[in-house]
Amino acid sequence: MFRIGICDDEKYYRDILNRFCHVFFIRAAQEYECVQFTSAEELLEYSGDKLTILFLDIEMGGLSGVDALKYIKEKQLAWRVVFVSNHLDLRYSTMDITVLAFIDKPVQYLPVSKCLEVAIKENKDNLTVQFNAMRGHISFQVEDIAAIKADGHYTVLVAKDKMEISLNDSITKCGEILKGLQIIRIHKSYMVNAAYIKDWCSSGIVTEDGRVYPLGRKYSKESRKAYDNYVKGLIKERNVHE
């Protein structure tokens, strides 16, 4: 089930977004459900199933959409967020894997439909991969993997929620399992998810959770190329304004 959230303190915009989403899914012949919120505070109290995509207004009476984003991520309330705003200066400062796009007010159908198309595609592309763990096989969606680090002949998978799981697979085997996906080898002992790289320097990689991973000289050039290609592809795919 594709779950949509709409958070805006103005009923007029909630109704427009709801109507656009309804038209899109009728045309796509796909089931969906929609949950509406009148404020960021109300959104943060949400306890239902995780939203696939959330249309989030920036300027509301209380907590702003941008300020709410941190808590949305911490509580894992939404998989993708689309900001609805006239603040073009914020458009790139808050972009990451969760923030799919910014669309302008007054809201138009075309950018809304493009956001939904991208979310559907990225949801399908978020493949489930399987590893060998101590008690049998264990499966993860690619976006739930933050990093993988070698531990002797075995490895440790660092999950998005910071949980660490010991694997029986070697880091070479993990590389084979994840070949062609967004997990980048940056060191003989480390792989990181390109989606969670926050900063890049000659000596190390900083991820969104604040961890620092060493960057091996042997892997520096190719890993940077892989990361740049990932970012370019993401930007191109998410250009909902063309």
C-alpha positions in Angstrom: 0.0 0.0 0.0 1.4 3.4 -1.0 0.8 5.7 2.0 0.7 9.5 1.4 1.0 12.2 4.1 0.0 15.8 3.5 1.0 18.3 6.2 -0.1 21.9 5.7 -1.9 24.3 8.1 -4.1 25.5 5.2 -7.0 23.3 4.2 -7.0 24.8 0.7 -3.6 23.3 0.0 -4.3 20.0 1.7 -7.4 19.6 -0.5 -5.5 20.4 -3.7 -2.7 17.9 -2.9 -5.2 15.3 -1.9 -7.1 15.8 -5.2 -3.9 15.6 -7.3 -2.8 12.4 -5.6 -6.2 10.9 -6.1 -6.1 11.7 -9.9 -2.6 10.3 -10.2 -3.4 6.9 -8.5 -6.7 6.6 -10.4 -4.8 6.9 -13.6 -2.1 4.6 -12.4 -4.7 2.0 -11.3 -2.9 1.6 -8.0 -4.2 1.5 -4.4 -3.2 4.2 -1.9 -4.2 5.8 1.3 -3.8 9.4 2.4 -3.3 10.9 5.9 -3.6 14.6 6.5 -2.1 16.7 9.2 -2.8 20.4 10.1 0.6 21.0 11.8 4.1 19.6 12.2 3.3 19.0 15.8 0.3 16.8 14.8 2.5 15.0 12.3 5.1 14.1 14.9 2.3 12.5 17.0 1.5 10.1 14.1 1.7 6.5 15.1 0.4 4.7 12.1 2.2 2.8 9.4 5.2 4.6 7.8 4.4 7.1 5.1 5.8 6.3 1.7 5.8 10.0 0.7 5.0 13.1 2.8 4.1 16.5 1.2 5.3 18.9 3.9 4.7 22.6 4.0 7.7 24.7 5.3 5.9 27.6 6.8 3.3 26.7 9.4 2.0 28.4 12.5 4.2 26.4 14.9 7.1 24.1 14.1 8.4 24.6 10.6 8.6 21.8 8.1 12.4 22.1 7.9 12.7 22.0 11.7 10.4 19.0 11.8 12.5 17.0 9.3 15.0 16.0 12.0 12.3 14.4 14.1 10.6 12.8 11.0 13.9 11.0 10.3 14.5 10.0 13.9 11.0 8.6 14.2 11.1 7.2 10.7 7.7 8.6 10.0 8.2 9.0 6.2 10.4 7.3 3.6 10.4 10.3 1.3 9.6 14.0 1.9 8.6 16.6 -0.6 8.7 20.2 0.7 6.0 22.5 -0.5 7.3 26.1 -0.4 8.2 29.3 -2.1 11.6 29.4 -0.4 13.9 28.7 -3.3 17.0 29.5 -1.2 16.3 26.4 1.0 15.9 24.1 -2.0 19.4 22.6 -2.0 20.5 23.2 1.5 18.2 20.4 2.8 18.5 17.9 -0.1 19.4 14.3 0.8 18.1 10.8 0.2 15.0 11.5 2.3 14.1 14.9 0.8 13.0 14.0 -2.7 12.1 17.5 -4.0 10.8 21.0 -3.5 7.6 22.1 -5.2 6.3 25.6 -5.3 3.1 27.2 -4.3 0.6 27.5 -5.9 0.8 23.7 -6.3 0.5 22.3 -9.8 -0.4 18.8 -10.8 2.7 18.1 -13.0 5.4 18.4 -10.3 3.2 16.5 -7.8 2.7 13.6 -10.3 6.5 13.6 -11.1 7.3 13.3 -7.4 4.9 10.4 -7.1 6.5 8.7 -10.1 10.0 9.1 -8.7 8.9 7.8 -5.3 7.4 4.7 -6.9 10.5 4.1 -9.0 12.9 4.6 -6.0 10.7 2.3 -3.9 11.0 -0.4 -6.5 14.8 0.2 -6.8 15.3 -0.2 -3.1 16.1 -3.9 -3.5 16.3 -6.4 -0.7 19.6 -8.2 -0.4 20.5 -11.3 1.6 23.5 -12.1 3.7 24.7 -15.0 5.8 24.5 -14.3 9.5 25.3 -16.3 12.6 21.8 -17.8 12.8 21.1 -18.1 9.1 20.2 -15.7 6.3 19.3 -12.1 7.1 17.7 -9.7 4.6 18.0 -5.9 4.3 16.7 -3.3 1.9 19.7 -1.4 0.4 18.7 1.9 2.0 18.7 0.3 5.5 22.4 -0.4 5.1 24.6 2.5 6.3 28.0 0.7 6.1 29.8 -2.6 6.2 33.1 -3.1 7.9 35.5 -6.1 7.9 36.0 -8.0 11.1 38.7 -10.6 10.5 37.3 -13.1 8.0 33.8 -11.9 8.8 32.0 -8.5 8.6 29.8 -6.2 10.6 26.8 -4.5 8.9 26.0 -1.1 10.3 22.3 -0.5 9.8 20.7 2.9 9.2 19.3 2.8 12.8 22.9 2.3 14.1 22.3 -1.3 15.0 25.3 -3.6 14.2 24.8 -7.1 12.9 27.6 -9.7 12.6 27.8 -11.5 9.2 29.5 -14.7 8.1 30.2 -13.2 4.7 33.6 -11.6 4.0 33.8 -8.0 2.8 34.7 -9.4 -0.7 31.5 -11.5 -0.7 29.5 -8.5 0.5 30.9 -6.5 -2.4 29.7 -9.2 -4.8 26.2 -9.2 -3.2 26.0 -5.4 -3.5 27.6 -5.1 -6.9 26.0 -2.3 -9.0 24.2 -0.8 -6.0 24.9 2.3 -4.1 27.2 0.7 -1.5 30.7 2.0 -2.3 34.0 0.3 -1.3 36.2 3.1 0.2 38.9 1.0 2.0 40.0 -2.6 2.1 38.0 -2.9 5.3 35.0 -0.6 4.7 32.1 0.0 2.4 29.6 2.9 2.9 26.2 3.7 1.5 26.5 6.7 -0.9 23.1 7.9 0.2 24.4 8.6 3.7 27.7 10.3 2.9 27.7 13.7 4.5 31.3 14.9 4.0 34.2 13.8 1.8 37.9 14.5 2.4 41.2 12.9 1.5 41.5 11.1 4.8 38.0 9.9 5.5 34.3 9.7 4.9 31.8 11.2 7.4 28.3 9.7 7.3 25.0 11.2 8.4 25.1 9.4 11.8 28.4 11.2 12.6 30.7 8.1 12.1 34.0 8.6 10.3 35.3 5.9 8.0 38.9 5.8 6.7 39.4 6.3 2.9 42.1 4.0 1.5 44.4 5.5 -1.1 43.8 2.5 -3.4 40.1 3.2 -3.4 40.1 7.0 -3.4 39.7 7.7 -7.1 37.2 5.0 -7.9 35.1 5.5 -4.8 34.9 9.3 -5.5 33.9 8.6 -9.1 31.2 6.1 -8.0 29.9 8.7 -5.5 29.8 11.5 -8.0 27.9 9.3 -10.5 25.4 8.3 -7.8 24.7 12.0 -6.9 24.4 13.0 -10.6 22.0 10.2 -11.2 19.9 11.1 -8.2 19.7 14.8 -9.2 18.8 14.0 -12.7 16.1 11.5 -11.6 14.6 13.9 -9.1 14.4 16.9 -11.4 10.6 17.2 -11.2 10.5 20.7 -12.6 11.2 19.8 -16.3 
